[in-house]
């Protein structure tokens, strides 16, 4: 009698195991598709905030409820003009200007040059050491439905400023559509020694709306 009772639970477990595995795989696929996804960093364009081979976790759901904010690090589908890849390619940059923002380089009244957003100079201590906020003066207004994005390693980033220069100052080619944003990178989780939250820098506090 004891052997018969112990055999039944074992038999039930092995019958249910494929179902449990199937549910786990389905949940993982749904989470990856709609909620969270990991990305690795392939270039130095966001140093030292993000280094080559860092792994970040991206919230893919947040922008279904609101628009990107200044200072957030985002992953987006790069325009073909940016990547040269007609099949699409994911880029990661920092949002500097949102729709309607007036972004200017540069304010030179302080000890160092600063970008100016809607009349407010912003401090960017996250910029790669030795880099200026921009390698060229510019004065732009971000179109509706688009974002002006820049890498933290300004001298090694294919970003809005580079494409503004290359396109003959075409603001549309220099910005990215909001609907091509994949999600917000909110933490570095690998390598463990570099694990950190990717919060919005305080320099963006108090920037007035356009």
Residue pairs with C-beta under 8 A, 6 or more apart in sequence:
33 60
34 60
34 61
35 59
35 60
35 61
36 57
36 58
36 59
36 60
37 57
37 58
37 60
37 182
37 183
38 55
38 56
38 57
38 58
38 189
39 55
39 56
39 58
39 75
39 90
39 92
39 185
40 53
40 54
40 55
40 56
41 50
41 51
41 52
41 53
41 54
41 55
41 56
41 92
42 52
43 52
43 156
44 51
44 52
44 153
44 156
45 92
45 93
45 151
45 152
45 153
45 156
45 157
45 158
45 159
46 73
46 92
46 93
46 94
46 151
46 152
46 153
46 157
47 128
47 152
47 153
47 156
48 126
48 128
48 129
48 152
48 153
49 73
49 94
49 126
49 152
49 198
50 56
50 73
50 92
50 152
50 185
50 188
51 194
54 188
54 190
54 191
54 194
55 188
55 189
55 190
55 191
56 73
56 75
56 92
56 185
56 186
56 187
56 188
56 189
56 198
57 185
57 186
57 187
57 189
58 75
58 182
58 183
58 184
58 185
58 186
59 183
59 184
59 186
60 182
60 183
61 183
62 183
62 184
63 178
63 181
63 183
63 184
67 98
67 99
67 178
68 74
68 95
68 98
68 147
68 178
68 181
68 184
69 95
69 98
69 200
69 204
70 95
70 96
70 97
70 98
70 101
70 117
70 200
70 204
70 207
71 94
71 95
71 200
71 201
71 203
71 204
72 94
72 95
72 184
72 198
72 200
73 92
73 93
73 94
73 95
73 184
73 185
73 186
73 198
74 92
74 93
74 94
74 95
74 147
74 149
74 181
74 182
74 183
74 184
74 185
75 90
75 91
75 92
75 181
75 182
75 183
75 184
75 185
76 90
76 91
76 92
76 93
76 149
76 176
76 180
76 181
76 182
77 88
77 89
77 90
77 91
77 180
77 182
78 85
78 88
78 89
78 90
78 91
78 176
78 180
79 173
79 176
79 180
80 86
80 88
81 163
81 167
81 173
82 91
82 158
82 163
82 176
83 89
83 91
90 182
91 158
92 185
93 149
93 150
93 151
93 157
93 159
93 160
94 126
94 149
94 150
94 151
94 152
95 147
95 148
95 149
96 103
96 115
96 117
96 148
96 149
96 150
96 160
97 103
97 117
97 140
97 142
97 147
97 148
97 160
98 142
98 147
99 142
99 143
99 144
99 145
99 146
99 147
99 178
99 210
100 141
100 142
100 144
100 209
100 210
101 117
101 118
101 141
101 142
101 148
101 210
102 117
102 118
102 119
102 139
102 140
102 141
102 210
103 115
103 116
103 117
103 138
103 139
103 140
103 141
103 142
103 148
104 115
104 116
104 138
104 139
104 140
105 113
105 115
105 116
105 133
105 134
105 136
105 137
105 138
105 139
106 113
106 114
106 115
106 116
106 132
106 133
106 134
106 137
107 113
107 114
107 115
107 116
107 121
109 121
110 121
113 132
113 133
114 121
114 122
114 123
114 124
114 133
115 121
115 122
115 124
115 133
115 134
116 122
117 204
117 207
118 207
118 208
118 209
118 210
119 208
120 206
120 207
120 208
122 203
122 204
122 207
123 201
123 202
123 203
124 133
124 152
124 201
124 203
125 201
125 203
126 152
126 201
127 133
127 152
127 153
127 154
128 152
128 153
128 154
128 155
128 156
131 153
131 154
131 155
132 154
133 154
134 154
134 161
135 154
135 155
135 161
136 161
136 165
138 161
138 164
138 169
140 148
140 164
140 171
140 174
141 171
141 210
142 148
142 171
142 175
143 171
143 172
143 175
145 177
145 178
145 179
146 172
146 175
146 176
146 177
146 178
147 175
147 176
147 177
147 178
147 181
148 160
148 174
148 175
149 159
149 160
149 175
149 176
150 157
150 159
150 160
150 161
151 157
151 158
151 159
154 161
160 174
160 175
160 176
161 174
163 173
163 174
164 170
164 171
164 173
164 174
167 173
167 174
185 198
186 197
186 198
187 195
187 196
187 197
187 198
188 194
188 195
188 196
188 198
189 195
